Amino acid sequence: MRRGDRCELRGPMKLDWFVKSLLVVIALLLAAVAFRPVAQPPSVLAQSGSPYPFFIEQGTVSLKKPDGNITWGKVVVDMRNGDVWGFPMKAQNTPYPVYGPADNSKVSHPMYLGRMAFEEATRQ
């Protein structure tokens, strides 16, 4: 082997070492990216808000209808904006609308009772 041949071999050998090192670094970084969710899983959050963010008062109360009559019903508060709704029930202590012996569905239509000013409920 001549001295000139060694110089030619050293160049490609250095390049080969550099390429292999670079491939190892790339493989390590790729492994770090791939296994990061396993080592540090992202936090999982439940959905914010329910599809129907209503608070339903327990029991029934007497509700004053717009025509002045009084009936039994449920009070429901819309937690998004503070609107208060009354759902007439026709009978005291019934958890759902009961209007008689007919087989058709019973539906209690809401009537607007007022609004809770949630935005004013702040600490001083």
QUIQUISUL-V812358 format. One record per pair of residues at least 24 apart in sequence whose C-alpha atoms are under 10 Angstrom apart, sorted by the first residue. I is the first residue (numbers start at 1). J is the second residue. If there is no record, write none. Layout:
i={I | I}
j={J | J}
This chain:
i={49 | 49 | 52 | 52 | 52 | 53 | 53 | 53 | 53 | 53 | 54 | 54 | 54 | 54 | 54 | 54 | 54 | 55 | 55 | 56 | 56 | 56 | 58 | 58 | 59 | 59 | 59 | 59 | 60 | 60 | 60 | 60 | 60 | 60 | 60 | 60 | 60 | 61 | 61 | 61 | 61 | 61 | 61 | 62 | 62 | 62 | 62 | 62 | 63 | 63 | 63 | 63 | 63 | 64 | 64 | 64 | 65 | 65 | 65 | 66 | 66 | 66 | 73 | 73 | 73 | 74 | 74 | 75 | 75 | 75 | 75 | 76 | 76 | 76 | 77 | 77 | 77 | 77 | 78 | 78 | 79 | 79 | 80 | 81 | 81 | 81 | 81 | 81 | 82 | 82 | 82 | 82 | 82 | 82 | 83 | 83 | 83 | 83 | 83 | 83 | 83 | 84 | 84 | 84 | 84 | 84 | 84 | 84 | 85 | 85 | 85 | 85 | 85 | 85 | 85 | 86 | 86 | 86 | 86 | 86 | 87 | 87 | 87}
j={79 | 80 | 78 | 79 | 80 | 77 | 78 | 79 | 80 | 81 | 78 | 79 | 80 | 82 | 83 | 84 | 85 | 79 | 84 | 84 | 85 | 86 | 93 | 95 | 92 | 93 | 94 | 95 | 86 | 87 | 88 | 89 | 91 | 92 | 93 | 94 | 95 | 86 | 87 | 88 | 89 | 92 | 93 | 86 | 88 | 89 | 90 | 92 | 87 | 88 | 89 | 111 | 113 | 88 | 111 | 113 | 111 | 112 | 113 | 111 | 112 | 113 | 97 | 108 | 110 | 108 | 110 | 110 | 111 | 112 | 113 | 110 | 112 | 113 | 113 | 114 | 115 | 116 | 115 | 116 | 116 | 118 | 118 | 115 | 116 | 117 | 118 | 119 | 114 | 115 | 116 | 117 | 118 | 119 | 112 | 113 | 114 | 115 | 116 | 117 | 118 | 110 | 111 | 112 | 113 | 114 | 115 | 116 | 109 | 110 | 111 | 112 | 113 | 114 | 115 | 110 | 111 | 112 | 113 | 114 | 111 | 112 | 113}
